[in-house]
Amino acid sequence: MCVGVPRVRHNRRVTAPTTSEQPPNPVLASVVELARAAAQQEAGDEPIGAHAGVLGEDESSVTHLFDAAHPGYDGWRWAVTIATTGGDDPVTISEVVLLPGPDALVAPDWVPWGERVRAGDLGVGDLMPTTPDDPRLAPGYLESEDPAVEEVAREVGLGRVRVLSRFGRLESARRWEGGDFGPRSDMARSAPAYCGTCGFYQQLAGSLGAAFGVCTNEITPADGHVVNVEYGCGAHSEAEVDMGSTVPVAELVYDDTELEVEQ
């Protein structure tokens, strides 16, 4: 068998697999030293570690894995893919690349700059403009499907440039319902009654008012926050506390202030 050592490297961001459903070609699986030599050529003066396994790519190619000793790359592996067309055709090196193994420390997934701001990140003096195609907003000249929004537009005369879209309302409702003041929070589960029956509950205007309002009770952590109608806390306006004695009183009472003497 003729063996060639041409090397082609492709830049791609992948993670080294640990298993493969394709059984490795036994001939290619035995060509370990050729794969090691290709990895060593790529690594330069750095030593190549032990052979960490072989994965079948298809019937005519496999990938040999070698532990890497590159500084700062603990758990990474040299992945060397070799292939042949069969018969007496030479075995060639298709790819040599350093990939993270299952225990390697890797950087988190890339997050675009425009998506890195999270809820609550906005500080005093910060500016966070919305994009022209923000799905949470709709042009003010379009009907928003919310009577309260249309009423505001009529009150101010010209209306607003953009108003909350249906998508924006649904997203807000989903976020508020799953938050600290939603029906599944710890406080709500231990409350004596729901906000919808509380005198401190101020319902929102518009379609969101069907499920949300604002708490006006200064005693509670929800004061000034949007709360779900099924949220609740111990400061409910109709909450009652049993003021009776917690000590049971016996039906038969003995007066020990008098001493009776029997003769």
Backbone torsions as a table, in degrees:
resi	resn	phi	psi	omega
1	MET	NA	133.0	178.3
2	CYS	-88.4	134.8	-177.2
3	VAL	-118.8	125.1	176.5
4	GLY	-109.9	161.1	-178.3
5	VAL	-127.9	37.7	173.5
6	PRO	-69.4	149.3	-175.8
7	ARG	-127.5	130.2	175.9
8	VAL	-127.3	124.7	-179.5
9	ARG	-115.7	130.7	178.6
10	HIS	-111.6	134.0	178.0
11	ASN	-84.1	118.0	177.2
12	ARG	-154.6	151.9	-177.2
13	ARG	-102.5	97.1	-179.2
14	VAL	-135.8	169.3	177.7
15	THR	-113.4	138.5	-178.3
16	ALA	-61.4	123.9	177.8
17	PRO	-72.2	159.3	178.8
18	THR	-110.5	-21.1	178.8
19	THR	-138.2	164.4	178.7
20	SER	-149.0	139.1	177.4
21	GLU	-77.8	-20.5	179.9
22	GLN	-84.2	118.0	177.0
23	PRO	-64.5	135.5	-176.8
24	PRO	-68.5	144.1	174.1
25	ASN	-59.8	120.6	-174.9
26	PRO	-60.7	-33.1	179.0
27	VAL	-68.3	-47.2	-179.7
28	LEU	-69.5	-31.3	179.5
29	ALA	-66.2	-24.9	-179.7
30	SER	-85.2	-10.6	-178.0
31	VAL	-86.8	69.7	-176.1
32	VAL	-82.4	-42.0	-174.6
33	GLU	-67.4	-34.1	176.4
34	LEU	-63.5	-44.0	178.9
35	ALA	-65.6	-39.1	178.4
36	ARG	-63.8	-40.9	179.4
37	ALA	-62.8	-38.2	178.2
38	ALA	-66.8	-40.6	177.9
39	ALA	-65.7	-39.6	179.6
40	GLN	-65.5	-37.1	178.0
41	GLN	-63.3	-38.1	179.1
42	GLU	-73.7	-36.9	-177.1
43	ALA	-77.0	-18.5	-179.9
44	GLY	74.0	-125.7	-177.8
45	ASP	-81.5	-9.8	-179.3
46	GLU	-74.5	137.7	-178.9
47	PRO	-70.6	149.5	175.8
48	ILE	-98.0	132.6	-177.2
49	GLY	-79.5	-163.7	-176.5
50	ALA	-69.1	156.3	176.1
51	HIS	-68.8	121.4	-172.5
52	ALA	-101.6	5.2	178.1
53	GLY	134.9	173.1	178.4
54	VAL	-137.6	137.9	-178.5
55	LEU	-120.5	136.1	176.5
56	GLY	-81.6	123.0	176.1
57	GLU	-86.4	-51.4	173.3
58	ASP	-156.1	-165.3	-175.8
59	GLU	-67.3	-21.6	-174.2
60	SER	-119.2	12.7	179.4
61	SER	-152.4	147.4	176.2
62	VAL	-138.3	165.0	176.4
63	THR	-122.8	122.0	175.7
64	HIS	-92.3	137.8	-179.7
65	LEU	-112.6	135.1	178.3
66	PHE	-131.2	137.5	177.1
67	ASP	-62.4	138.4	-178.7
68	ALA	-101.4	148.6	177.7
69	ALA	-115.1	22.8	-178.7
70	HIS	-67.9	129.1	-178.8
71	PRO	-56.3	131.5	179.4
72	GLY	82.3	3.6	-177.6
73	TYR	-122.0	46.3	177.5
74	ASP	-60.9	133.5	179.5
75	GLY	86.9	-2.3	178.6
76	TRP	-85.8	163.7	-176.7
77	ARG	-138.2	146.7	168.8
78	TRP	-82.5	123.4	178.9
79	ALA	-109.0	116.2	-177.4
80	VAL	-116.4	115.4	179.5
81	THR	-98.0	124.8	177.9
82	ILE	-120.2	154.6	-175.7
83	ALA	-149.4	162.2	174.9
84	THR	-153.1	152.7	177.2
85	THR	-91.1	0.3	176.1
86	GLY	100.5	172.4	179.9
87	GLY	64.7	-135.2	179.0
88	ASP	-93.9	9.5	179.6
89	ASP	-67.3	148.8	-175.7
90	PRO	-70.3	154.5	170.9
91	VAL	-85.0	128.8	-177.3
92	THR	-121.2	156.9	176.4
93	ILE	-89.3	118.0	-179.7
94	SER	-90.2	-35.3	-174.0
95	GLU	-161.5	141.4	172.5
96	VAL	-131.8	121.0	-176.1
97	VAL	-150.8	147.9	176.9
98	LEU	-92.8	120.9	-175.1
99	LEU	-127.7	150.3	177.0
100	PRO	-72.5	138.6	175.2
101	GLY	-87.1	-175.8	-176.4
102	PRO	-65.0	-24.2	-179.0
103	ASP	-107.9	13.0	-176.4
104	ALA	-79.1	148.4	174.8
105	LEU	-87.9	118.0	-176.9
106	VAL	-123.2	159.1	179.2
107	ALA	-71.3	150.3	177.2
108	PRO	-65.9	161.4	179.0
109	ASP	-58.5	143.7	-179.2
110	TRP	-67.1	133.0	176.2
111	VAL	-115.9	121.9	179.2
112	PRO	-56.0	150.0	-177.0
113	TRP	-55.7	-39.7	-177.1
114	GLY	-69.7	-11.1	-178.0
115	GLU	-111.3	8.2	-174.8
116	ARG	-84.7	-17.6	178.5
117	VAL	-77.7	128.9	180.0
118	ARG	-112.0	170.1	-178.7
119	ALA	-57.5	130.2	178.9
120	GLY	89.1	-1.9	-178.1
121	ASP	-77.2	-22.4	-175.7
122	LEU	-68.1	125.8	-179.5
123	GLY	-112.0	-179.0	-179.3
124	VAL	-63.2	127.1	178.5
125	GLY	86.3	-8.4	179.8
126	ASP	-75.5	148.1	176.0
127	LEU	-120.4	129.6	178.7
128	MET	-133.5	81.8	-177.2
129	PRO	-68.1	148.1	176.6
130	THR	-84.9	155.9	179.0
131	THR	-80.5	155.3	-179.7
132	PRO	-60.7	-27.1	-178.1
133	ASP	-104.8	24.9	179.4
134	ASP	-58.0	118.8	-176.0
135	PRO	-68.1	-13.4	179.5
136	ARG	-76.1	-13.8	-175.6
137	LEU	-121.4	152.5	177.5
138	ALA	-133.1	149.3	178.6
139	PRO	-55.8	141.4	-175.9
140	GLY	-65.0	-20.8	-179.1
141	TYR	-82.3	-6.0	176.2
142	LEU	-94.9	149.6	176.2
143	GLU	-71.3	134.7	-175.0
144	SER	-92.0	-1.2	-176.9
145	GLU	66.3	17.5	178.2
146	ASP	-129.0	111.2	-177.4
147	PRO	-55.7	-34.9	-178.4
148	ALA	-65.8	-37.7	178.2
149	VAL	-66.1	-43.7	179.0
150	GLU	-63.4	-36.2	179.6
151	GLU	-64.9	-42.1	177.6
152	VAL	-61.6	-42.6	-179.7
153	ALA	-60.6	-38.5	179.1
154	ARG	-71.2	-35.0	-178.1
155	GLU	-66.1	-39.6	-178.0
156	VAL	-86.5	-2.6	175.4
157	GLY	89.9	-77.0	-176.0
158	LEU	-82.3	-20.5	-178.4
159	GLY	81.8	178.3	-179.6
160	ARG	-95.5	156.1	179.8
161	VAL	-62.3	-44.5	177.4
162	ARG	-136.4	149.2	179.6
163	VAL	-127.3	169.3	-179.3
164	LEU	-68.1	127.7	179.1
165	SER	-82.0	171.7	176.5
166	ARG	-61.6	-41.0	177.4
167	PHE	-61.3	-41.7	179.8
168	GLY	-62.6	-39.5	178.6
169	ARG	-67.3	-42.6	-179.6
170	LEU	-65.5	-38.4	177.9
171	GLU	-65.4	-41.6	177.8
172	SER	-63.0	-43.7	-179.9
173	ALA	-62.7	-41.8	179.3
174	ARG	-64.2	-42.3	-178.7
175	ARG	-67.3	-44.1	-178.6
176	TRP	-69.0	-38.4	-178.2
177	GLU	-66.2	-33.9	-179.6
178	GLY	-90.6	3.1	-176.6
179	GLY	-88.2	-166.5	-177.1
180	ASP	-66.8	-19.7	-178.3
181	PHE	-113.6	30.7	176.8
182	GLY	-97.8	175.2	-174.6
183	PRO	-70.9	-15.6	-177.9
184	ARG	-103.0	8.9	179.0
185	SER	-73.0	161.3	-179.3
186	ASP	-61.1	-39.9	-179.9
187	MET	-62.7	-42.7	-177.6
188	ALA	-66.4	-37.2	-177.4
189	ARG	-69.0	-22.5	-179.6
190	SER	-104.5	6.7	-177.3
191	ALA	-79.9	151.6	179.9
192	PRO	-75.7	-21.9	-178.4
193	ALA	-160.3	171.5	-177.0
194	TYR	-88.5	157.9	177.8
195	CYS	-63.2	-30.1	-178.1
196	GLY	-60.6	-19.1	179.1
197	THR	-109.1	12.0	-176.4
198	CYS	-97.5	139.3	179.2
199	GLY	-69.3	-17.6	179.6
200	PHE	-89.1	2.7	-177.5
201	TYR	-89.2	119.3	179.0
202	GLN	-108.4	111.4	-175.0
203	GLN	-67.0	142.0	175.1
204	LEU	-73.5	156.0	175.1
205	ALA	-84.7	157.9	176.7
206	GLY	84.1	-169.7	-175.0
207	SER	-65.7	-28.3	178.2
208	LEU	-67.2	-19.5	-179.8
209	GLY	-66.3	-14.9	178.5
210	ALA	-67.1	-22.9	-176.2
211	ALA	-132.3	-5.5	-173.7
212	PHE	-139.5	151.7	175.3
213	GLY	-151.9	-171.5	-180.0
214	VAL	-118.2	135.0	177.2
215	CYS	-81.5	135.9	-179.3
216	THR	-118.2	15.7	-179.5
217	ASN	-93.8	113.2	-175.3
218	GLU	-66.9	-16.2	-177.8
219	ILE	-75.1	-28.7	-170.8
220	THR	-91.8	155.9	174.5
221	PRO	-65.0	-17.5	-178.4
222	ALA	-85.7	-1.3	-177.4
223	ASP	-54.9	124.1	179.5
224	GLY	80.7	3.8	-179.8
225	HIS	-106.6	154.9	172.9
226	VAL	-73.4	127.9	-179.3
227	VAL	-123.9	149.6	175.3
228	ASN	-74.0	148.6	-178.7
229	VAL	-61.4	-23.2	179.3
230	GLU	-98.6	7.0	172.2
231	TYR	-75.4	164.8	177.9
232	GLY	-166.6	164.3	177.9
233	CYS	-150.9	177.9	-177.6
234	GLY	-74.7	-7.0	-179.6
235	ALA	-99.4	24.7	177.7
236	HIS	-55.7	140.0	-174.9
237	SER	-61.4	-24.3	-178.0
238	GLU	-107.4	13.1	179.8
239	ALA	-66.0	139.2	-179.5
240	GLU	-121.5	141.9	179.0
241	VAL	-114.7	130.0	179.0
242	ASP	-74.1	113.0	-177.6
243	MET	-91.6	4.0	180.0
244	GLY	-70.6	166.4	-179.2
245	SER	-69.9	138.4	176.5
246	THR	-86.0	-5.2	179.9
247	VAL	-97.8	121.2	-179.6
248	PRO	-66.0	140.7	-179.8
249	VAL	-104.7	128.5	-178.5
250	ALA	-70.9	148.6	178.5
251	GLU	-68.4	-33.1	-178.8
252	LEU	-101.5	119.5	-177.2
253	VAL	-110.4	132.0	178.2
254	TYR	-101.8	131.1	176.4
255	ASP	-94.0	105.0	-177.5
256	ASP	-95.2	17.0	178.2
257	THR	-87.5	-14.3	-179.4
258	GLU	-115.7	142.2	179.9
259	LEU	-111.5	121.8	178.9
260	GLU	-101.9	129.4	-179.0
261	VAL	-110.9	125.0	178.3
262	GLU	-101.4	132.9	-179.9
263	GLN	-108.2	NA	NA
